[in-house]
Amino acid sequence: MQKLNITKLVNIIILLAIAIFIAACSNLKSFEPKNAEEAFNEGMRLFNNKDYLEAQTFFDMIKLQYPASNYADDAQYYLAEIYFKRKEYILASFNYNRLKSMYPGSEYAKISHYKSGYSQYLLSPSAEKDQDYTKRAIKTFQEFQFYYPEKDSLYENASKFIQELRNKLGEKEFKIAELYKTLESPHSALIYYDSVINDYDDTSFFELSIVGKIEVLLIMGRKEEANIAIGTYNRLFPNGQYKSHIEKLLATQEKKEQE
């Protein structure tokens, strides 16, 4: 349903862009480009002056009137750039993707692939919200690194963003686990702690999730499994900052058993 809504939004924007183009053409009496090069140069002049709506008119003109020209991929790239600069990141990502699919040999293909991921990264919300764009951004950045394995600044930035986004996904799972623990639903909490442990062991919530797992296992009276988890913690974090906390959990549980 969300994908359908995005498709509808994109179609509406495209129709609006065509309408703007037609309306603008009727007002372009002062300058009527004779070819794709003139249209592109005028579009770039306006773009550099931050007249983005006017610039879009000329880039759309190239796409509609000169689709086979040498400037078609340039126009597509700067259309994406206009949406990006206007912080319309859904449409920016769509247009960057369109460039790399329509013009895979373009000089803009690499940067467009990267900026499609970056647009999705900017759409990624805080951890407690739906993480669809977070997952999309990770996928796009991973695809970017697959197609462009040279470890340049874009590759390194993609790695940094992937790690940041994965940490957010780990945070979401951890917070759900903590919520279930607070609601005294240890079985449900355990599922989400295990999710972090199994899927997000490269995040800052990995250590905390092992501690959380130990705690809920003790709450459920599954001491043998808790001891295994404690062994795992000590092996992975020999100088772990939560060792004293774990010892207190054990002491509390032993006290309860003696009562």
Contacts in CASP RR format, 6 or more apart in sequence:
PFRMAT RR
TARGET T0000
AUTHOR 0000-0000-0000
METHOD contacts of the structure
MODEL  1
MQKLNITKLVNIIILLAIAIFIAACSNLKSFEPKNAEEAFNEGMRLFNNK
DYLEAQTFFDMIKLQYPASNYADDAQYYLAEIYFKRKEYILASFNYNRLK
SMYPGSEYAKISHYKSGYSQYLLSPSAEKDQDYTKRAIKTFQEFQFYYPE
KDSLYENASKFIQELRNKLGEKEFKIAELYKTLESPHSALIYYDSVINDY
DDTSFFELSIVGKIEVLLIMGRKEEANIAIGTYNRLFPNGQYKSHIEKLL
ATQEKKEQE
2 132 0 8 1.000
6 90 0 8 1.000
9 90 0 8 1.000
10 90 0 8 1.000
10 91 0 8 1.000
10 94 0 8 1.000
13 91 0 8 1.000
17 56 0 8 1.000
17 60 0 8 1.000
18 60 0 8 1.000
18 64 0 8 1.000
20 53 0 8 1.000
20 56 0 8 1.000
20 57 0 8 1.000
20 60 0 8 1.000
21 57 0 8 1.000
21 60 0 8 1.000
21 61 0 8 1.000
21 64 0 8 1.000
24 54 0 8 1.000
24 57 0 8 1.000
25 57 0 8 1.000
25 61 0 8 1.000
28 57 0 8 1.000
31 42 0 8 1.000
33 39 0 8 1.000
33 42 0 8 1.000
33 58 0 8 1.000
33 61 0 8 1.000
35 66 0 8 1.000
35 69 0 8 1.000
36 62 0 8 1.000
36 65 0 8 1.000
36 66 0 8 1.000
36 69 0 8 1.000
36 70 0 8 1.000
36 71 0 8 1.000
36 72 0 8 1.000
37 71 0 8 1.000
39 58 0 8 1.000
39 59 0 8 1.000
39 61 0 8 1.000
39 62 0 8 1.000
39 65 0 8 1.000
39 66 0 8 1.000
39 71 0 8 1.000
40 58 0 8 1.000
40 59 0 8 1.000
40 62 0 8 1.000
40 71 0 8 1.000
40 74 0 8 1.000
40 75 0 8 1.000
42 58 0 8 1.000
43 54 0 8 1.000
43 55 0 8 1.000
43 57 0 8 1.000
43 58 0 8 1.000
43 59 0 8 1.000
43 78 0 8 1.000
44 55 0 8 1.000
44 78 0 8 1.000
46 52 0 8 1.000
46 54 0 8 1.000
46 55 0 8 1.000
46 58 0 8 1.000
47 55 0 8 1.000
47 78 0 8 1.000
47 81 0 8 1.000
47 82 0 8 1.000
50 85 0 8 1.000
52 82 0 8 1.000
52 85 0 8 1.000
52 86 0 8 1.000
55 78 0 8 1.000
55 82 0 8 1.000
56 79 0 8 1.000
56 82 0 8 1.000
58 75 0 8 1.000
59 75 0 8 1.000
59 76 0 8 1.000
59 78 0 8 1.000
59 79 0 8 1.000
59 82 0 8 1.000
60 75 0 8 1.000
60 79 0 8 1.000
62 69 0 8 1.000
62 71 0 8 1.000
62 72 0 8 1.000
62 74 0 8 1.000
62 75 0 8 1.000
63 72 0 8 1.000
63 75 0 8 1.000
63 76 0 8 1.000
63 79 0 8 1.000
66 72 0 8 1.000
72 103 0 8 1.000
73 99 0 8 1.000
73 102 0 8 1.000
73 103 0 8 1.000
73 106 0 8 1.000
73 107 0 8 1.000
73 108 0 8 1.000
74 108 0 8 1.000
76 95 0 8 1.000
76 98 0 8 1.000
76 99 0 8 1.000
76 102 0 8 1.000
76 103 0 8 1.000
76 108 0 8 1.000
77 96 0 8 1.000
77 99 0 8 1.000
77 106 0 8 1.000
77 108 0 8 1.000
77 111 0 8 1.000
77 112 0 8 1.000
79 95 0 8 1.000
80 92 0 8 1.000
80 95 0 8 1.000
80 96 0 8 1.000
80 98 0 8 1.000
80 99 0 8 1.000
80 112 0 8 1.000
80 115 0 8 1.000
81 92 0 8 1.000
83 89 0 8 1.000
83 91 0 8 1.000
83 92 0 8 1.000
83 95 0 8 1.000
84 92 0 8 1.000
84 96 0 8 1.000
84 115 0 8 1.000
84 119 0 8 1.000
87 122 0 8 1.000
89 119 0 8 1.000
89 120 0 8 1.000
89 122 0 8 1.000
89 123 0 8 1.000
90 119 0 8 1.000
90 123 0 8 1.000
92 115 0 8 1.000
92 116 0 8 1.000
92 119 0 8 1.000
93 116 0 8 1.000
93 117 0 8 1.000
93 119 0 8 1.000
93 120 0 8 1.000
93 123 0 8 1.000
96 112 0 8 1.000
96 113 0 8 1.000
96 115 0 8 1.000
96 116 0 8 1.000
96 117 0 8 1.000
96 119 0 8 1.000
97 112 0 8 1.000
97 116 0 8 1.000
99 106 0 8 1.000
99 108 0 8 1.000
99 109 0 8 1.000
99 112 0 8 1.000
100 106 0 8 1.000
100 109 0 8 1.000
100 112 0 8 1.000
100 113 0 8 1.000
100 116 0 8 1.000
103 109 0 8 1.000
106 112 0 8 1.000
110 148 0 8 1.000
110 154 0 8 1.000
111 154 0 8 1.000
113 140 0 8 1.000
113 143 0 8 1.000
113 144 0 8 1.000
113 147 0 8 1.000
113 148 0 8 1.000
114 141 0 8 1.000
114 144 0 8 1.000
114 154 0 8 1.000
114 157 0 8 1.000
114 158 0 8 1.000
116 140 0 8 1.000
117 136 0 8 1.000
117 137 0 8 1.000
117 140 0 8 1.000
117 141 0 8 1.000
117 144 0 8 1.000
117 161 0 8 1.000
118 137 0 8 1.000
118 161 0 8 1.000
120 133 0 8 1.000
120 136 0 8 1.000
120 137 0 8 1.000
120 140 0 8 1.000
121 133 0 8 1.000
121 137 0 8 1.000
121 141 0 8 1.000
121 161 0 8 1.000
121 165 0 8 1.000
123 133 0 8 1.000
123 137 0 8 1.000
124 131 0 8 1.000
124 133 0 8 1.000
124 134 0 8 1.000
124 137 0 8 1.000
124 165 0 8 1.000
124 168 0 8 1.000
125 131 0 8 1.000
125 133 0 8 1.000
125 134 0 8 1.000
126 168 0 8 1.000
127 168 0 8 1.000
127 169 0 8 1.000
127 170 0 8 1.000
127 171 0 8 1.000
127 172 0 8 1.000
127 175 0 8 1.000
128 172 0 8 1.000
128 175 0 8 1.000
131 168 0 8 1.000
131 169 0 8 1.000
131 172 0 8 1.000
134 165 0 8 1.000
134 168 0 8 1.000
134 169 0 8 1.000
135 169 0 8 1.000
137 161 0 8 1.000
137 165 0 8 1.000
138 162 0 8 1.000
138 165 0 8 1.000
138 166 0 8 1.000
141 158 0 8 1.000
141 161 0 8 1.000
141 162 0 8 1.000
141 165 0 8 1.000
142 162 0 8 1.000
144 154 0 8 1.000
144 155 0 8 1.000
144 158 0 8 1.000
145 155 0 8 1.000
145 158 0 8 1.000
145 159 0 8 1.000
148 154 0 8 1.000
148 155 0 8 1.000
149 155 0 8 1.000
163 202 0 8 1.000
166 200 0 8 1.000
166 202 0 8 1.000
166 203 0 8 1.000
167 200 0 8 1.000
167 203 0 8 1.000
167 204 0 8 1.000
167 205 0 8 1.000
169 200 0 8 1.000
169 203 0 8 1.000
170 196 0 8 1.000
170 199 0 8 1.000
170 200 0 8 1.000
170 203 0 8 1.000
170 205 0 8 1.000
171 203 0 8 1.000
171 205 0 8 1.000
173 192 0 8 1.000
173 195 0 8 1.000
173 196 0 8 1.000
173 199 0 8 1.000
173 200 0 8 1.000
173 205 0 8 1.000
173 209 0 8 1.000
174 192 0 8 1.000
174 193 0 8 1.000
174 196 0 8 1.000
174 205 0 8 1.000
174 208 0 8 1.000
174 209 0 8 1.000
176 192 0 8 1.000
177 189 0 8 1.000
177 190 0 8 1.000
177 191 0 8 1.000
177 192 0 8 1.000
177 193 0 8 1.000
177 195 0 8 1.000
177 196 0 8 1.000
177 209 0 8 1.000
177 212 0 8 1.000
178 189 0 8 1.000
180 186 0 8 1.000
180 188 0 8 1.000
180 189 0 8 1.000
180 192 0 8 1.000
181 189 0 8 1.000
181 212 0 8 1.000
181 215 0 8 1.000
181 216 0 8 1.000
186 216 0 8 1.000
186 219 0 8 1.000
186 220 0 8 1.000
187 220 0 8 1.000
189 212 0 8 1.000
189 216 0 8 1.000
190 213 0 8 1.000
190 216 0 8 1.000
190 217 0 8 1.000
190 220 0 8 1.000
193 209 0 8 1.000
193 210 0 8 1.000
193 212 0 8 1.000
193 213 0 8 1.000
193 216 0 8 1.000
194 209 0 8 1.000
194 213 0 8 1.000
196 203 0 8 1.000
196 205 0 8 1.000
196 206 0 8 1.000
196 209 0 8 1.000
197 206 0 8 1.000
197 209 0 8 1.000
197 210 0 8 1.000
197 213 0 8 1.000
200 206 0 8 1.000
207 233 0 8 1.000
207 236 0 8 1.000
207 237 0 8 1.000
207 240 0 8 1.000
207 242 0 8 1.000
208 242 0 8 1.000
210 229 0 8 1.000
210 232 0 8 1.000
210 233 0 8 1.000
210 236 0 8 1.000
210 237 0 8 1.000
211 233 0 8 1.000
211 242 0 8 1.000
211 245 0 8 1.000
211 246 0 8 1.000
213 229 0 8 1.000
214 226 0 8 1.000
214 229 0 8 1.000
214 230 0 8 1.000
214 233 0 8 1.000
214 246 0 8 1.000
214 249 0 8 1.000
215 249 0 8 1.000
217 223 0 8 1.000
217 225 0 8 1.000
217 226 0 8 1.000
217 229 0 8 1.000
218 226 0 8 1.000
218 249 0 8 1.000
218 250 0 8 1.000
218 253 0 8 1.000
221 253 0 8 1.000
223 253 0 8 1.000
230 246 0 8 1.000
230 250 0 8 1.000
233 240 0 8 1.000
233 242 0 8 1.000
233 243 0 8 1.000
233 246 0 8 1.000
234 243 0 8 1.000
237 243 0 8 1.000
END
